[in-house]
Amino acid sequence: MSKQSTLYLVDGSSYLYRAFHALPNLTNSRGEPTGALLGVANMLKRLINEDDPEYIAVIFDAKGKTFRHEIYPEYKATRPPMPGELRQQVEAILEFTRLLGLPLIQVEGVEADDVIGTLTSAAEEAGMRCIVSTGDKDMAQLVSDRTTLTNTMTNSDTDREGVKAKFDVTPEQIVDFLALTGDKSDNIPGVEKCGPKTAAKWLGKWGSLDEVIAHADDVGGKIGENLRAALDILPLSRDLATIRRDLDLGQEPGDLKRQPPDEQKLIEALKRYEFNSWLQELDTGDQATPETPIDYRTVHDTADFDALVDEITAAELVAFDTETTALDPMRAELVGLSFCTEAGRAAYLPVGHDYPDAAPQLDRDRVLERLKPWLEDEKRPKVGQHIKYDMNVLSRYGIAVRGVAYDTMLESYVFNSTGSRHDMDSLALKYLGRQTTHYEDIAGKGAKQIPFSQVRIEEASHYAAEDADITLQLHEHLWPRLQETPSLATVLEDIEIPLVPVLARMEQRGVLIDGERLQRQSREMAKQIAKL
């Protein structure tokens, strides 16, 4: 084994729920739920195709309680039970992992995190690099000079500097950070109302949880009272948040070699769950190609804008998308536009980000004035995902979008009208094997969610450019399949697409109401009610 070898560790448990919620209603013709299975399987296939790992393991939580439940019975007590539709898919996911030739590890009494922690330490001792594929923030404590995290859902990597940038603490301080803040999802107690900023501030000042405890009397106000009230529980919280690295697994990193897939049984499984895209690849002998390299850019100034206008004007087909402040197009304010002319290459044009230190942006009115001739040109073909929304948004700025040639949401519907979901994220996962960045990833959730105008441009740019890029890639995937069945292509071209501007104009203009007639009917009904 080469000293420069890399061990890939996939936190399978952290992806289960994310994959399930991405395609919650996906089933095969027998009614078996398949969304989580497809999501996890596509993620594993993508990792294999892109990185071609020699050493790899996929780790899942084993059934039953762990040592953490023994030291704290309330551990994870507030979590709802696993949805039945997800539980039905777990065994299939494990079997798929084996069929792909990937070593699978489950250890009773501990969590997947602890297995991964042990393997990262063993890999480092053996001189290997380690890449942990996970969406779990707790794993930040494992980051070192040799170990990094990658999140395939958001296409982001986290090294030591990334941990510092995200949490404002070092990897060595993550456990103490989690002990102070607590973890609602795992029901780990912390200091009441101690958020990430406060925890980072204390650790920045005193260095460790032990020193924070030692200086508890120096903290004033209500938060100081909360800290002192939590002193007895903090050591326990630290123990619960600490990932073990000393398990006896009975195998070493060098034993975790990827094996050839069991193609015959894999084909049988693909047929059962009706993953037809995979079957087509295997039947034709095609190998899934690595994901298209990404070249996303932000349009900051006039020179960049001039180049963008030249690019979209010369392109045969352009995918475009709007980013706004609301789901209702009649109330939404335009924040930016994204464009893509070839797969993997897209641009975001911000015009309405208004957080305090936002970088200067081009004037929205002047941008739209410049883009209007192209947007309204019937001879400039355009594709969008639910493009009627974008047409309605831009209509409020005096732009009548023309030249709509395709809509990937409609392409998906025509291709498979019984499909449960036709949103971009679901289609990207289903047809491209791509985990896209979700709005919640950059804007937050629930009461803490911010409008898109408050999202930092550097984060918004990747999200928005990806929307346009994925839209073009979906079209390039779906349209050839529609053409294979001419009647479906006809439905799209002659019925669905021509209806888009008609429906858009109807929504823009609304419905005319005869107020006088309604008043007469109201008075007549009032008389009838009075008689009753």
N, C-alpha and C positions, 0 to 999 in steps of 0.2 A: 504493500500500500504506500503510495506516494505521500511524502510529508505535506505536499500542497493539496492533497485531496480535500474535497468538500463534502460534508455530510448535510443532507437536507432532511429536516424534521418537520413534518406536517402536523399541525394541531387540528386533527380531524374534528374533534368535539367543538372547537370554536366556530367551525364553518357550518355545522349542522343547521342551526336555527337561521342563520343568515340565508343559506340556500333555500331552506323551507319557506321563509317569508318572501323570497324573491319570486317563487312560483308556487304559491300555496294551493292552488286549485288544479294543478296539472295532474292528469290521470291518463292511463292508457284506456283502450277500448273495453277492458274488463272492469274498469272502475278502480283499479289499484292506484293509489297516490304515487307519483313519481317525481315531483318537483325537487325535493331535497336530494334525491338520488342523482338526478340529472345535474343539479348544481355542483355537488361535490365531485361527481365523476368528471364533469367538464373542467373543473379546477385542477384535478389531478392530471388529466390528459394535457392540459395547457402547460403545466409544470414540466411534464415529461418532454413535450415537443420543444419547448423553449430552452430548457436548461440541460436536458439529456443527463440527468444525475446518475452517477455510478453508485453512490452510497445514499440511501434514502430509507426513511421509515415513516409510516403514518400511524399516529398515536390517537387512540380514542379512550374516553373514560370507560372503565369497567362498571358493571352493575353493582349496586350496593353502596353502603356507606364507607367512609374513609376514616383515617386516623384523625382528621379534623373534626369529624362528628363526635369522636370519643372525647376530645378535649373541650369541645364546645357543642353540645347537643343541638343548639339553635342554628348551627351553621347551615346556610342555604334554606332555612326553614320557611322563608317568605316566598320562595320561588314556586310558581304554579307548576303542576305536573306537566310532563311533556305531552303535547297534543297527540291525540291518538293517530292522526294521519302521519305524523312524523315518526312515532314509535313503530308504525308498520313498515317503515322504510329502513330502519337501522340495520337489520340483518342483511338486507340487500346491498346497502352501502358497504358493509364490511366485506361481503362476498365480491363486490365489484373491485374493491381495493386489491384483494388477493388475485383476481383474474387478470388485473393489469400488471401483475408480477411485482407488486410493492410489498415489502415486509410490513406486517401489521402487528402492533403491540397494544395489549391491554393488560393492566396489572391490577389485581384486586386489592382493595384497601388504600389505594392512593389514586391521585388524579392524573390525567394526561400531562398536566403541567409538571408534575414531579418526575415523571418518566423523561420528559423532554429536558428538564433541568439536569438530571443525572447524565443523560447522553451528551449534552453540550459540554459538561465538565470533562467527561471521558474523552470526547473528541479533541478538546483543547489540549488535554494532557498528552494525547497521541500526536499532537502537532497538526491537527486538521483544522480547516476552517469550518464554520457551522452557520447554516442559514435556517432560521426558524420561520416557517410560514404560518402566520397566526393573525387573528384580529383581536387578541386579548391583551389589554394594557398591562396586566400583571407580568407578562413576559419581559417587559422592559428591564426587569432586574437581572435578566440573563445576558444582556448586551455587554460585550467586551471588545477588546481589540480584534478578537478572532470570531466573535459571534454577532451576527446582525439579524434583525427581524425584517420580514417582508410580508406585506398584506396584499394578497392577490385581488381582494375586493376593491381596493382603492389604488392599486398599482403604486404603492409607496414602500420605501425601504427606510429602516431606522437603525442608525449606528449610534455611537456614543454622543456625537454632536446632535443627532436627531432627538435623543432622549432629553438632552438638556433643553433643546429648543421647545419641545412639546410640554415638558413637565417643570422646567426650570430647576431640576435637580439632576444629580448624576445617577447612573445605573445603580451604583452602590447605595444610594439613598432611597431608591424606589420603595423598598419594603417599609422603611420608616415613614415615608410619604403616605403609603396606603394605610398604615396603621393609624395615622393621624386623621386622615380624611374618612376612613371607613369605606366599606363597599356595600351599597344597598343590595346589589344583585346577589352577592354571596352572604348577605346579612352579617357582615363583619362590623362590629361596633367601632366607632371612632370618637373623636372629639366633636360634640354637637356644634353644628354650624361652622365647623372648620373646613373651608373649601380648599381647592388646590393652591390658590394664591397664598393663603395664610400658611398652609403646611410648608410650601416652598420657602416662604419668608423665614419661618422659624428654623428650618433646616439650613438655609443659607446663613443664618446668624449663628446658630449653635452647632451645626454639623451633623448631629445624630439624634435619634429619638431619646437616648439616654440623657444627653445633654439638655434636650428640650424639657424632659421631666425634671432634671436637676434645677432648671431655671424657671420652673412653672410659677413660682412666686413673683417673678419679674414681669409677668404678663398681666396687664391691667384690663379693666373693663369686663364686660359680660363674657367675652371669649376667654379671658383668663380664668374666670370662674368655671367655665365649661371644661377648660383644660385640667384644672385641679380636680374637678369632679370625675374625670376620666382616668386619673393616674393609675388606679388599680387595674383597669381593664386594658390599658395600652400594651403591656407585655404580651397578653394573650392575643390581642389583635395583630401584633407583630408576628407571633408564631403562626397564626392562621394565614397571614399574607405571604409568608416565606415559602418559596418553592424549594422542595428538597432536592439535593444533588448527590445523595449517598445511597441510593437504592441498589440492591443486589439484583440486577436484571438477568444475570446468567448469559449475557451476550455483550460483545464489544462493538464499538462503531464499525470496525472493519468487517464484522459479520453481516452488516446490513446492506448487502449488495442487491441491486435491482435485478430481477430475473425476467426472462422473456415472458410475454403475456400468454395466457392459455387461450389462443384464438378461437378454438372450436367452442369452448364453453362461453367465451365472451360474446360470440355471435349469437348463441342461444339466448343469453341474457338480453342482448340488445333487441332481439326479436320479441322477446316476452314483454319488455318494457316499451317497445316501439320507439326506440331512439334511431329513427330512420337516417338521419344525417350521418351518424357513425357507421351504420350498415352500408350506406353508399360508398363511404371511404374504403371500407374493407372489401366490399364486392368488386370495386374497380381497381383495387390495389393501390389506391392513392394514399399517400401519407398526409396527415393533417399538417399544414404548413405552420411555422411559427407565426405568432401574432405580428402584424405589420409594425415595423418600427415607428415610433411616434415622433412627430415634429410639430409641436403645438407652439404657437407664438402669440404674443399680445401686441396689438396695434396701438402704439403709444403716441405717435406724432404724424404730421402731415405726410412725411416721406413714406412711412409705413402704410398709411392709408392710400396714397397714390398707387403704391405697388399692389395693394390688395384689390383696388378697383380694376387695375389692369389685368390682374390674374383672373378675377371672376368674369370679366368681360370677354376674355379670350377662351374661357373654358367651355367645353361642350355641355357639361351638366354641373350644377352647383347645388350642394346641400347647404341649406341655411336654417338658422334657428334664432329665436329671440329669447332673451332673458329679461324677466320682468319682476314686478313687485307683488303680483297677485295671480291666482288661478283664473279669476274672472277677467277675460280679455277686455271687457268694457270698463273695467276699473283699473286695470294694470298700467303702470308707468314703465316705459322702456328703460332698461338698465344697460343693455348691451346686445350685440348681434354676433353670431359666429358663422363662419363659412368654411366649407371644405370642398376642394376641387379634385383631390385624389386621396385614396385611402391612406390614413396615417398622417396626413398633412392638413392642418386646420389652423384657423386664426380666430382670435376673439377680439372684438372691437368694443371696449367699455366706453359708455357715454353717460352713465348715471349713478356711479358709486359715490356715496356721499358721507362715508364715515370720516371722523376728524382728520386723520393724517393720510387720506387717500391721495394717490399720485394724480397729477394733472391729467385730464382726459380731453379728447376732442369735443367740441361743442356739438350737442345732439342735433340741433336744428340744421347746422351746416352739414353734418354727416348725412342726415336723411335727405337733405336737398341734393347732395351729390349722388346718393344711392338711388334716388327715386327713378331716374330714367332706366336704370338696369332692372329695378324691382318691377316696374310697370311694363317692361318690354316683353311682349308676347313671344318674341323669337329667342329669348334667353331661357332655356329650360331649367327648371328648378325642382328640387325634391326636398320634402320635409317629413317630419314625423308629427302627424296630426297638424298639418300645415294650416288648417282653417283657423286655429288659434292665432298663429302668427299673422295671418291675413287680417283678422279682426283687430289685433293690437295695432298693426301699422295703419289700418284704416282711420284710426283716431288721430293719426298724424298726417292725414291727407294723402295717404299712399294707397292705391288700389293695386295690389299684387296681381300680376298676370304671368303667364308662362309656367303655371304649375303643371309639370309633366307627370310627377309621381308623388305618392304619399306612402311611406313604409307601413304606417298603421293600416291603411287600406289594402296594401299589397299582402300583408299578413292575414288580414281578414278574408280576402278573396282566396288566398292560397289554402287557408284552413279556417273556415268559418266556425267550426266547432271548438276551436282553441279557446282556452279560458281567459287568456290575457294577451293584449296586443300593445302594451306599453313598451317603450324603448328598452328599459332595463331588462324586462322579461324576454323580449325578442333577442337582445344581445346575448343573453345567457343561453337561450335555447338554440339559436342558429349560428352564433359566432363563438360560443364557449367563452364569452368575455364578461367578466364581472365589472360592471361600470360603477363609477362614483355616483352615489345617491345624493339627492339634495340634502338629506339629513346629515350626511358626512361632513358637509361644509357649512351648513346653516343651523345645525342643532335640531333638537326635537321638542315637541310639546310647548310648554309655556316659555321655554328658553330659546325657541327658534327665532332667528332674526330674519328680516327681509333680505332679498338678494342684494339690494342696494347697500347693505351693511357688510356683506361678505367681502373679505379682502381680495383685491384684484388678482393677486398671484394665485389664490385658491380658486376664485371664480373662473379664471382663464382656462385652467385645465378642464374643469367641469364643463364649461360651455363649449370649448373646442371639441371635447370628446363627444358631446351631443351631436354636433354636425358631422364629425368623423364617423361615428357609429351609424348615423342615419344613411350616409353614403354607402358604407359597407353592407348594411342590411339590404339596401336597394340592389347592390351588386350581387347579393346572395339570392334574394327572393325573385327578382324580375326574370332571370333566366329560367327559373323553375315554373313561373307562370307561363312563359312562352312555350314550355314543353307541352302545355295543354292549351291550345289556341282559344278555346272557349273561355277559359279563365282570364287570359290576357285581354280578350274582348270585353269581358265584364268590367275589368279595371279601366280600360282606355275609353270605352264608349258609354259607360254608366257612372261608375264611381268617381272618376276624376272630373268629368264635366259637372257633376253635382256639387263639387267642393265650392266653387265661387258662388253658385246659386244659394247654397245654404249659408255661406258667409254673409252674403248681402241680406238675406232674410234675418239673420241674427243681428246685423248692424242696424237695420231699419226697424226691427220689431214688428209688432202686429197692431194695425189700426183698430181703434175701438170706437164704436158709436156711443158716445157718452149719453146723449139724449135718449136713445133707445133703451140703454141699460137703466136709466133713471125711471122711465115709464114702466119697465118690467119690474123694477124694485117696488114702485108704488102699488102696482097691481098685486104683487105677491104679498105686500104688507096688508092689503085689504083682505085677501084670502086667509091670511094667518089670523087676522082679527076675527073673522067669522068663525074660525075654528075654536 
